[in-house]
Amino acid sequence: RMLNLHYYTMPQLRKFAQTHLNWSSNFDDAQKEQKEWDQKFNEMKACILEKGDINSIPLEHYLYPWVSKQRREYENMNEGKKSTMTEKRIKLLESKGFRWSLKNEVRHKKALKNQKKDKENHKV
């Protein structure tokens, strides 16, 4: 028999899950993870206001591990692996200018730096 979820409140569903399904810990874990994600996202927005960009934060910055995790989760999702990334999170991150890959930019910056060094060496 199917359970019509539209007729139940969250506390009722939680009690049902605890009693019959043993899902309560998963549900609570998911809620906790979402709260933590929301907090870090808000911290990221503050960082953007302060620094102007989240995509170029240094390794030492306290948000760097979280930012890197978002890129990993996005990659996992695209590869069909288990991931905490959602479409909603993608939209939120992208609305703040979040870039999923910086590899091309890093390569480009290295190439420019090498060109500059080459020019300086040829001036002598």
C-alpha positions in Angstrom: 0.0 0.0 0.0 1.4 3.4 -1.0 1.8 6.2 1.5 0.4 9.5 0.3 2.9 12.0 1.6 0.7 15.0 1.0 -1.5 14.2 3.9 1.2 14.1 6.6 3.3 16.8 8.4 7.1 16.5 8.7 6.9 15.4 12.3 4.4 12.7 11.4 6.6 11.5 8.6 9.7 11.5 10.8 7.9 9.5 13.5 6.7 7.0 10.8 10.3 6.7 9.5 11.7 6.2 12.9 9.1 3.5 13.8 8.9 1.6 10.5 11.8 2.4 8.2 14.8 3.4 10.4 15.4 6.4 8.0 15.4 9.1 10.7 19.1 9.2 11.0 19.5 9.6 7.2 16.9 12.3 7.2 18.5 14.2 10.0 21.9 13.8 8.4 20.6 15.3 5.2 19.1 18.2 7.0 22.3 18.8 8.9 24.3 18.6 5.7 22.0 21.1 4.0 22.3 23.6 6.9 26.1 23.3 6.8 26.0 23.8 3.0 23.8 26.9 3.3 26.1 28.3 6.0 29.2 27.9 3.8 27.3 29.3 0.8 26.5 32.4 2.8 30.1 32.7 3.9 31.1 32.4 0.2 28.8 35.2 -0.7 30.4 37.4 2.0 33.9 36.4 0.7 32.8 37.5 -2.8 31.7 40.9 -1.4 35.0 41.3 0.3 37.4 39.9 -2.3 35.3 40.3 -5.5 35.7 36.7 -6.7 35.5 33.2 -5.2 37.3 31.4 -8.0 40.8 32.7 -7.2 41.0 32.2 -3.4 44.3 31.0 -2.2 44.9 27.4 -0.8 45.2 28.8 2.7 41.8 30.4 2.7 39.3 28.7 5.0 36.7 28.3 2.3 39.1 26.7 -0.2 38.3 23.1 1.0 34.6 23.8 0.6 34.9 25.4 -2.8 37.1 22.4 -4.0 34.5 20.0 -2.6 31.8 21.7 -4.7 33.8 21.2 -7.8 34.5 17.5 -6.9 30.8 16.9 -6.2 29.8 18.5 -9.5 32.3 16.3 -11.3 31.0 13.2 -9.5 27.4 14.1 -10.4 28.4 14.5 -14.1 30.2 11.1 -14.1 27.1 9.4 -12.6 28.8 8.8 -9.2 27.3 9.4 -5.8 27.2 13.1 -5.2 25.7 15.7 -2.8 25.4 18.2 -5.7 21.9 19.2 -6.8 20.5 21.3 -9.6 19.4 23.9 -7.0 23.0 24.1 -5.6 24.4 24.4 -9.2 22.1 27.3 -9.9 22.9 29.1 -6.6 26.7 28.7 -7.1 26.5 29.8 -10.8 24.4 32.8 -9.8 27.5 34.0 -7.8 29.9 33.5 -10.7 31.2 30.1 -9.5 33.3 28.3 -12.2 33.4 24.5 -12.2 36.8 24.2 -13.8 39.8 26.5 -13.5 42.2 24.2 -15.4 42.1 26.2 -18.6 42.6 29.4 -16.8 45.6 28.0 -14.8 47.2 26.8 -18.0 46.6 30.1 -19.7 48.1 32.0 -16.7 51.2 29.8 -16.7 51.6 30.3 -20.5 51.4 34.1 -20.1 53.9 33.9 -17.2 56.3 31.8 -19.3 55.9 34.2 -22.3 56.7 37.2 -20.0 59.8 35.4 -18.7 61.0 34.6 -22.2 60.6 38.2 -23.2 62.6 39.3 -20.2 65.3 36.8 -20.9 65.6 38.0 -24.5 66.0 41.7 -23.4 69.4 41.0 -21.9 
